[in-house]
Amino acid sequence: MAAPKRGRSASAQSKPGRTLVLILIAIVALTGGMFLSGHTTPRLGIDLAGGTSITLEAKAEQGSAINKANMNTAVDIMNRRVNGLGVSEAEVQTQGDRNIIVNIPKGTNSKEARDQVGTTAKLYFRPVLAQDATGPAAAPSPSPSASGSSKASPSPSASKSGSTGEKATSSSSPSASATSQGRAVTDALKADSTPSASAGASSSASPSAPPNTAPSAAQAKLQAQYTALDCSKKAQRTKAGDGAKPGEATLGCGESSGVWYKYLLGPAAVDGTEVKKAQAVFDTQNAAGWQVTMTFNNKGAKKFADVTGQLAKNSSPQNEFGIVLDGEVVSSPYVSSSITGGSAQISGSFTQDEAQNLANMLSYGALPLSFKEQSVTTVTAALGGDQLHAGLLAGAIGLFLVVIYLVAYYRGLSLVAMASLLVSGILTYVLMALLGPAIGFALNLPAVCGAIVAIGITADSFIVYFERIRDEIREGRSLRPAVERAWPRARRTILVSDFVSFLAAAVLFIVTVGKVQGFAFTLGLTTVLDVVVVFFFTKPLMTLLARRKFFASGSKWSGLDPKSLGAKPPLRRTRRPAPAHTKEA
């Protein structure tokens, strides 16, 4: 029988304490992070902790039809908005032909979720024709050189400043007379609708400059609406631009530093559907704070370059473009040259949540239908609490039976198994508590079932290793070499078994939705932790215990008694004597 190979395995055998210290440090660090974060318990799903249920009614607009395809598309987009990773336990489902029910578990920001699920996220880039501050709190617009207004540079990653909290400049005064303002709007509308109009027309056109032609009825109506619009009044700004089509001029409102501005906007130059990707980033180099970066598709990039090239020829405010999200002007930057490269940034006084919510809505697209909030109700968790107690009781009974079996069959080795189960349980609990605020993970009843199933998977790994060690002892080896020789074969079996379990959990997570994903996620997480515990805790602990007299001597209470196991006589390394040759007579 060949001797066991030396090298890396021998080195690991000689320093098992180092591995144990590393995993204990990791446990202490994760536990400390859990207490520092303030989230010391896993976030519970709606079936265990209750939550909020929102009923939305579909409204068709601009030719969109309320049909099964559009409703299913809306459900898919809403589900990704509030449950992007599939583990937050939010549920989105249809009810009848026109309603969608959204269930949000307790612990989720229900206000933000309500804003996200019903928001159509229709984004347009429209040229600014005129702009004025409105309302009693209105202050004069900042000058073009003010720090609150920054220029969009032609580089591909150029910052489009002036989003909420930073508005581009306007040369029209809030105290301008209605006649002066009306003429300015008329000139802006003519400049936008007439190809030969001067590119330098601005909203500060001279009051005495007579128009070349009389405004059309539509232009006159829009001019009157713009003159009367007061964006400081919620009732007016919520209706500004209602019913306007992308190819028509419209009105809009935007807020900056507590001041509301009204905008006259031209037809949409770029559609939000041409935004390929959007994400929230924090600008540390220019101290610009949180931004939303956008990448356009090929069609959108060309349109964006064309419109910024045209706007760069105009004077303020007609060198600006309004970024209009669901009727609100969230940004109105100005440009000095064509911006190419297919990328843009919306920057300003965004908080992290605002930037991430905006990027989330833009990334997951616009809803095919508009929705009206019908009702919001609170869901209690009385039934779920009873089910949780029943599930935890079942888990405790199962764990107790496993411990009884380990003690009865493995005796002293059961201490290793129970210590490993304890470490696995601590890691599972801490990670579930940390994953709640990190990725929105919510522990529901199926997830509890996944954790209970994991007890058997983890115990199975210990049993495989223990039986390999016993097989080596039956072959006549002492405990120390038996522990090391058994590990390679046990390791292979454990990895194959856990890989199959993890693959099943991954497939289940991918092809399912809702509560089943919670079960699959928990099963996959505990399977990975099983590998970590066996490799970094169970194996080093067995190496240390093999050096202790209680186990090494083969005590009958250790579970490794050679006599009880029916061990063969000890293997000897002496050569067998050559057989004697009898001489023939």
C-alpha positions in Angstrom: 0.0 0.0 0.0 1.5 3.3 -1.1 2.1 6.0 1.5 0.0 9.1 1.4 1.5 11.9 -0.7 3.2 14.7 1.1 3.1 18.4 0.2 0.1 20.6 0.3 -2.1 18.1 2.2 0.6 17.6 4.7 1.0 21.3 5.1 -2.7 21.8 5.7 -2.6 18.9 8.2 0.1 20.6 10.2 -1.7 23.9 10.5 -5.4 23.2 10.9 -5.6 25.8 13.6 -5.0 28.6 11.2 -8.0 27.6 9.0 -10.2 27.5 12.1 -9.1 30.9 13.2 -9.8 32.4 9.7 -13.4 31.1 9.7 -14.0 32.2 13.2 -12.7 35.7 12.3 -15.1 35.7 9.4 -18.0 34.8 11.6 -17.1 37.5 14.1 -16.7 40.1 11.3 -20.1 39.2 9.8 -21.8 39.2 13.1 -20.3 42.5 14.0 -21.4 43.9 10.7 -24.9 42.7 11.4 -25.1 44.5 14.8 -23.5 47.7 13.4 -26.0 47.8 10.6 -28.9 47.6 13.1 -30.5 44.7 11.1 -30.2 41.9 13.7 -33.1 39.9 12.4 -34.0 38.7 8.9 -36.6 40.7 7.0 -39.8 38.7 6.9 -42.0 38.2 3.8 -45.6 39.4 3.5 -46.9 36.0 4.6 -45.0 36.2 7.9 -44.9 39.9 8.8 -47.7 41.4 6.8 -47.3 44.3 4.4 -49.2 46.5 1.9 -51.4 45.5 -0.9 -52.0 47.9 -3.8 -54.7 47.6 -6.4 -54.0 49.4 -9.7 -56.5 49.8 -12.6 -55.3 50.0 -16.1 -56.1 53.1 -18.3 -55.5 53.0 -22.0 -54.0 56.1 -23.7 -52.5 57.2 -27.0 -53.8 54.2 -28.8 -52.6 51.6 -26.4 -55.1 48.8 -25.8 -55.9 47.0 -22.5 -55.3 43.4 -23.5 -53.7 40.3 -22.1 -50.3 41.0 -23.8 -50.0 44.6 -22.4 -51.2 43.5 -18.9 -48.6 40.7 -18.8 -45.9 43.1 -20.0 -46.9 45.6 -17.3 -46.8 42.9 -14.6 -43.3 41.8 -15.8 -42.0 45.4 -15.7 -43.5 46.1 -12.3 -42.2 42.9 -10.8 -38.6 43.7 -12.0 -38.9 47.3 -10.6 -39.9 46.2 -7.0 -38.4 42.7 -7.0 -35.4 42.9 -9.4 -33.5 40.0 -7.8 -36.6 37.9 -7.1 -35.9 37.6 -3.3 -37.6 40.7 -1.9 -40.9 38.7 -1.6 -42.9 41.4 -3.5 -45.7 39.9 -5.6 -47.3 41.4 -8.7 -50.2 39.6 -10.4 -53.2 40.4 -12.5 -56.8 40.4 -11.2 -59.5 40.3 -13.9 -59.0 42.1 -17.1 -58.0 45.6 -15.9 -56.5 45.3 -12.4 -53.1 44.5 -11.1 -52.4 43.6 -7.5 -49.0 44.4 -5.9 -48.2 42.9 -2.5 -45.2 44.6 -0.7 -43.9 43.0 2.5 -43.4 45.0 5.7 -39.9 46.5 5.8 -39.9 47.6 2.2 -40.4 51.4 1.6 -44.0 51.2 0.4 -44.1 54.8 -0.7 -41.2 54.3 -3.1 -42.6 51.0 -4.3 -46.0 52.7 -4.9 -44.3 55.4 -7.0 -42.3 52.8 -9.0 -45.0 50.3 -9.9 -47.5 52.8 -11.3 -45.0 55.2 -13.0 -45.0 54.9 -16.7 -41.4 56.3 -16.9 -42.0 58.0 -20.2 -38.9 59.9 -21.0 -38.4 62.5 -23.8 -35.7 64.9 -24.7 -37.4 68.1 -25.9 -35.8 71.4 -27.0 -36.6 74.3 -24.6 -38.4 77.2 -26.4 -39.1 79.4 -23.4 -38.6 79.2 -19.6 -39.7 81.4 -16.7 -39.8 81.2 -12.9 -43.3 81.2 -11.4 -45.1 81.5 -8.1 -44.6 83.9 -5.2 -41.4 82.1 -4.2 -39.9 82.6 -7.6 -36.5 84.3 -7.8 -34.7 85.7 -10.8 -33.0 83.0 -12.9 -29.2 82.7 -12.4 -26.9 84.2 -15.0 -25.2 82.0 -17.6 -22.0 82.1 -15.6 -23.6 81.1 -12.3 -22.3 77.9 -10.6 -25.8 76.4 -10.6 -25.6 76.0 -14.4 -23.0 73.9 -16.0 -22.2 73.3 -19.6 -22.6 70.0 -21.4 -19.3 69.1 -23.0 -19.0 67.2 -26.2 -17.2 64.3 -24.7 -19.0 60.9 -24.7 -19.3 61.0 -20.9 -20.3 64.6 -20.7 -22.3 65.7 -17.7 -25.8 67.0 -18.5 -26.1 69.2 -15.5 -29.2 71.1 -14.4 -31.4 68.2 -13.2 -33.7 68.6 -10.2 -32.0 71.3 -8.2 -30.0 72.8 -11.1 -31.8 74.6 -13.8 -30.3 76.2 -16.8 -30.4 79.9 -17.3 -33.3 81.9 -18.8 -33.1 85.5 -19.9 -36.8 86.2 -19.3 -37.6 87.9 -16.1 -40.4 86.7 -13.9 -41.8 90.2 -13.8 -42.2 90.4 -17.5 -45.6 91.6 -18.7 -48.1 89.2 -20.2 -47.9 91.0 -23.5 -44.1 90.8 -23.6 -44.1 87.1 -22.6 -46.8 86.3 -25.1 -44.8 87.8 -28.0 -41.7 85.9 -26.8 -43.6 82.6 -26.8 -45.1 83.4 -30.3 -41.6 84.0 -31.7 -40.3 80.8 -30.0 -43.2 78.8 -31.5 -42.6 80.3 -35.0 -38.9 79.6 -34.7 -39.6 76.0 -33.8 -42.1 75.4 -36.6 -40.5 77.4 -39.4 -37.3 75.8 -40.8 -36.0 79.1 -42.0 -36.4 80.9 -38.7 -33.4 82.4 -37.1 -31.5 79.9 -34.9 -30.8 82.7 -32.4 -34.4 83.4 -31.4 -34.8 83.5 -27.6 -37.5 83.9 -25.1 -36.3 87.4 -24.4 -37.4 88.7 -27.8 -38.1 92.4 -27.8 -41.7 93.3 -27.0 -41.9 95.7 -30.0 -40.7 93.1 -32.5 -43.8 92.3 -34.6 -44.3 88.7 -35.7 -43.8 87.9 -39.3 -47.1 86.0 -39.5 -50.1 85.6 -37.2 -49.9 82.6 -34.9 -52.0 79.6 -35.6 -54.9 78.7 -33.4 -52.9 75.9 -31.7 -50.0 78.3 -31.1 -52.3 80.9 -29.7 -53.9 78.4 -27.4 -50.5 77.1 -26.2 -49.3 80.7 -25.8 -52.3 81.5 -23.5 -51.7 78.3 -21.5 -48.0 79.1 -21.0 -48.8 82.6 -19.9 -51.4 81.5 -17.4 -49.4 78.5 -16.1 -48.2 78.8 -12.5 -46.1 75.7 -11.6 -46.0 76.6 -7.9 -49.6 75.4 -7.7 -49.8 71.6 -7.7 -53.2 71.5 -9.4 -51.7 73.3 -12.4 -48.4 71.6 -12.8 -49.9 68.1 -12.6 -52.0 69.0 -15.6 -49.3 70.8 -17.6 -48.7 68.9 -20.8 -51.5 66.4 -20.3 -52.5 64.7 -23.6 -49.5 66.1 -25.5 -48.2 63.8 -28.2 -44.4 63.3 -28.7 -44.6 65.2 -32.0 -46.3 68.2 -30.5 -45.1 71.2 -28.6 -46.1 71.1 -24.9 -45.7 72.7 -21.5 -43.8 71.4 -18.5 -42.8 72.2 -14.9 -39.5 71.7 -13.1 -38.3 72.5 -9.6 -34.9 74.0 -8.6 -33.9 74.9 -5.1 -37.5 75.4 -4.0 -38.4 77.5 -7.1 -40.7 76.1 -9.7 -40.1 76.9 -13.4 -42.5 76.7 -16.3 -41.2 75.5 -19.7 -42.5 75.7 -23.3 -41.1 72.7 -25.0 -40.8 71.7 -28.6 -41.6 68.2 -30.1 -39.6 65.3 -28.7 -36.2 64.9 -30.3 -35.2 61.6 -28.6 -37.5 59.0 -27.0 -36.8 57.3 -23.7 -37.2 53.9 -25.3 -34.0 54.7 -27.1 -32.1 54.6 -23.8 -30.4 51.2 -23.8 -29.1 51.3 -20.2 -29.3 53.5 -17.1 -27.6 53.3 -13.8 -27.0 55.4 -10.7 -23.3 56.3 -10.0 -21.6 58.5 -7.5 -19.2 61.1 -9.0 -16.2 61.4 -6.6 -13.9 63.2 -9.1 -16.0 66.4 -9.7 -18.0 66.3 -6.4 -21.2 66.2 -8.5 -22.8 63.7 -6.1 -25.2 61.1 -7.4 -25.9 60.9 -11.1 -27.8 58.8 -13.5 -25.8 57.7 -16.5 -27.6 56.7 -19.7 -26.4 54.9 -22.8 -28.4 55.3 -26.0 -28.8 52.7 -28.7 -27.5 53.5 -32.2 -30.7 55.3 -33.3 -30.9 57.3 -30.1 -27.2 58.3 -30.2 -27.6 59.7 -33.7 -30.7 61.7 -32.7 -29.1 63.0 -29.6 -26.0 64.2 -31.5 -28.2 65.9 -34.1 -30.4 67.7 -31.6 -27.5 68.9 -29.4 -25.7 70.1 -32.6 -28.8 72.2 -33.6 -29.3 73.6 -30.0 -25.7 74.6 -29.8 -26.3 77.3 -32.5 -29.0 79.0 -30.5 -28.9 81.5 -27.6 -30.3 80.9 -24.1 -32.7 79.4 -23.3 -33.1 77.9 -26.8 -29.7 76.2 -26.5 -31.2 74.0 -23.8 -33.0 70.7 -24.0 -35.5 69.5 -21.4 -35.3 66.0 -20.0 -39.0 65.3 -19.4 -39.9 62.3 -17.3 -43.7 61.7 -17.0 -44.4 65.3 -17.7 -41.9 66.8 -15.3 -38.8 68.5 -16.5 -36.1 66.9 -14.3 -33.3 68.5 -16.1 -32.7 71.4 -18.5 -29.0 71.6 -19.4 -27.6 73.8 -22.2 -25.0 72.7 -24.8 -22.3 74.5 -26.7 -21.6 71.8 -29.3 -22.9 68.5 -30.6 -22.6 65.7 -28.0 -21.6 62.4 -29.6 -20.7 59.0 -28.3 -24.1 57.7 -27.3 -23.8 58.5 -23.5 -25.2 61.1 -21.2 -25.5 61.9 -17.5 -28.4 63.4 -15.6 -26.8 65.2 -12.6 -27.9 67.6 -9.9 -29.1 67.4 -6.3 -30.1 63.7 -6.5 -30.0 61.6 -3.3 -28.9 58.0 -3.7 -32.4 56.7 -3.5 -33.7 59.2 -6.1 -30.9 58.4 -8.5 -31.4 54.6 -8.1 -35.1 54.9 -8.5 -34.8 57.0 -11.7 -32.2 54.6 -13.1 -34.4 51.6 -12.2 -37.4 53.0 -14.0 -35.4 53.9 -17.1 -33.7 50.6 -17.2 -36.8 48.5 -17.0 -38.7 50.6 -19.5 -42.0 52.3 -19.8 -45.3 50.6 -19.0 -47.5 50.0 -22.0 -50.5 51.3 -20.1 -51.2 54.0 -17.5 -52.5 52.9 -14.1 -54.7 54.5 -11.5 -54.3 53.5 -7.9 -57.6 52.1 -6.8 -56.9 51.0 -3.2 -54.1 50.5 -0.7 -54.7 48.0 2.2 -52.7 46.7 5.0 -52.2 42.9 5.1 -52.0 41.3 8.5 -49.7 38.3 9.3 -51.9 36.4 11.8 -52.1 33.3 9.6 -48.4 33.5 8.6 -47.3 33.8 12.2 -49.0 30.6 13.0 -47.5 28.9 10.0 -44.1 30.2 10.9 -44.4 28.8 14.4 -45.4 25.4 12.9 -42.5 25.5 10.5 -40.0 26.4 13.2 -41.4 23.7 15.4 -41.0 21.2 12.6 -37.5 22.3 12.0 -36.6 22.0 15.7 -38.1 18.5 15.8 -36.1 17.5 12.7 -32.9 19.0 14.1 -33.5 17.2 17.4 -34.0 13.8 15.7 -30.8 14.4 13.6 -28.8 15.1 16.8 -30.2 12.0 18.5 -29.2 9.9 15.6 -25.7 11.4 15.5 -25.1 10.9 19.2 -26.4 7.3 19.1 -24.4 6.2 16.1 -21.3 8.4 16.1 -21.0 9.2 19.8 -17.9 11.4 20.2 -18.0 12.4 16.5 -21.4 13.8 17.0 -19.7 16.8 18.8 -18.0 17.6 15.5 -21.2 17.4 13.6 -23.2 19.5 16.1 -20.4 22.2 16.2 -20.4 22.2 12.3 -24.2 22.6 12.3 -24.0 25.4 14.8 -21.5 27.3 12.6 -23.6 26.7 9.5 -26.7 28.0 11.4 -24.9 31.1 12.6 -23.6 31.9 9.1 -27.0 31.3 7.6 -28.8 33.6 10.1 -26.3 36.4 9.8 -26.2 36.4 6.0 -30.0 36.4 5.9 -30.1 39.4 8.2 -27.5 41.2 6.1 -29.1 40.3 2.8 -32.4 42.0 3.8 -31.1 45.6 3.5 -28.5 44.7 0.9 -30.6 43.0 -1.8 -34.1 43.1 -0.3 -34.1 39.5 0.7 -37.2 38.5 2.6 -37.7 35.3 4.6 -41.0 33.7 3.7 -42.5 30.3 4.5 -40.9 28.5 1.5 -37.6 30.0 2.4 -38.0 28.5 5.9 -38.6 25.2 4.3 -35.4 25.6 2.3 -33.5 26.2 5.5 -35.0 23.1 7.1 -34.1 21.0 4.0 -30.5 22.3 4.3 -30.1 20.7 7.7 -30.3 17.3 6.0 -27.9 18.4 3.2 -25.3 19.6 5.8 -25.6 16.6 8.0 -25.2 14.4 4.9 -21.8 15.9 4.2 -20.5 15.1 7.7 -21.8 11.6 7.5 -20.0 11.0 4.2 -16.7 12.2 5.7 -17.2 10.2 9.0 -17.9 7.0 7.0 -14.8 7.5 4.9 -12.7 7.8 8.1 -14.3 4.6 9.5 -13.5 2.8 6.3 -9.8 3.7 6.6 -9.8 2.5 10.3 -11.4 -0.8 9.2 -8.5 -1.2 6.8 -6.2 -1.2 9.9 -4.9 2.4 9.8 -4.6 4.6 12.9 -6.8 7.7 13.2 -4.3 10.4 12.0 -3.5 8.9 8.6 -7.2 7.7 8.3 -8.4 11.3 8.6 -6.1 12.5 5.9 -6.6 9.6 3.5 -10.4 9.7 3.9 -10.6 13.4 3.0 -9.8 13.3 -0.8 -12.5 10.7 -1.4 -15.1 12.3 0.9 -14.3 15.7 -0.6 -15.1 14.5 -4.1 -18.4 13.0 -3.0 -19.4 16.1 -1.0 -18.6 18.5 -3.9 -20.6 16.4 -6.4 -23.6 16.1 -4.1 -23.6 19.9 -3.3 -23.1 20.8 -6.9 -26.2 18.8 -7.8 -28.2 20.5 -5.1 -27.0 24.0 -6.0 -27.7 23.3 -9.7 -31.3 22.3 -8.9 -31.7 25.4 -6.7 -30.3 27.7 -9.5 -32.6 26.2 -12.2 -35.6 26.5 -9.8 -34.6 30.2 -9.1 -34.3 31.0 -12.8 -37.5 29.4 -14.1 -39.9 30.3 -11.2 -41.3 33.5 -9.7 -42.6 34.6 -6.4 -42.4 32.5 -3.3 -40.7 29.5 -5.0 -37.7 31.8 -5.7 -37.4 32.3 -2.0 -37.1 28.6 -1.4 -34.6 28.2 -4.2 -32.5 31.1 -3.0 -32.3 29.8 0.5 -31.5 26.3 -0.7 -28.7 27.6 -2.9 -27.3 29.8 -0.1 -27.2 27.0 2.5 -25.6 24.6 0.0 -22.8 27.0 -0.6 -22.4 27.5 3.1 -22.2 23.7 3.5 -19.1 23.5 1.4 -17.6 26.4 3.3 -18.2 24.8 6.7 -17.0 21.4 5.7 -13.8 22.6 4.1 -12.9 25.3 6.6 -14.3 24.0 9.8 -15.2 20.3 9.9 -12.0 19.0 8.2 -9.5 21.2 10.3 -11.4 20.3 13.5 -11.1 16.6 12.7 -7.4 17.0 12.1 -7.0 18.6 15.5 -9.1 16.0 17.3 -7.2 13.2 15.7 -4.2 14.3 17.8 -6.1 14.0 21.0 -5.8 10.8 23.0 -9.5 10.3 23.5 -10.0 10.0 19.7 -6.6 8.7 18.7 -6.7 5.8 21.2 -9.9 4.6 19.7 -12.1 5.0 22.9 -15.4 3.2 22.5 -17.2 6.5 23.2 -15.3 8.3 20.5 -17.2 6.5 17.7 -13.9 5.4 16.2 -13.2 2.2 18.2 -11.3 -0.2 15.9 -12.7 -3.2 17.6 -16.3 -2.1 17.3 -15.7 -1.2 13.7 -14.2 -4.7 12.9 -10.8 -3.3 12.0 -8.2 -5.6 10.4 -4.8 -6.1 12.0 -2.6 -3.1 11.6 -0.9 -2.7 8.3 2.9 -3.3 8.4 5.4 -1.9 6.0 7.8 -4.8 6.3 8.4 -6.9 3.2 7.0 -10.3 3.0 9.6 -13.1 3.0 10.2 -14.8 -0.3 8.5 -18.2 -0.5 10.9 -21.2 0.2 11.6 -23.4 -2.7 11.5 -27.1 -1.8 14.2 -29.3 -3.3 13.2 -32.3 -5.3 14.4 -35.6 -4.0 
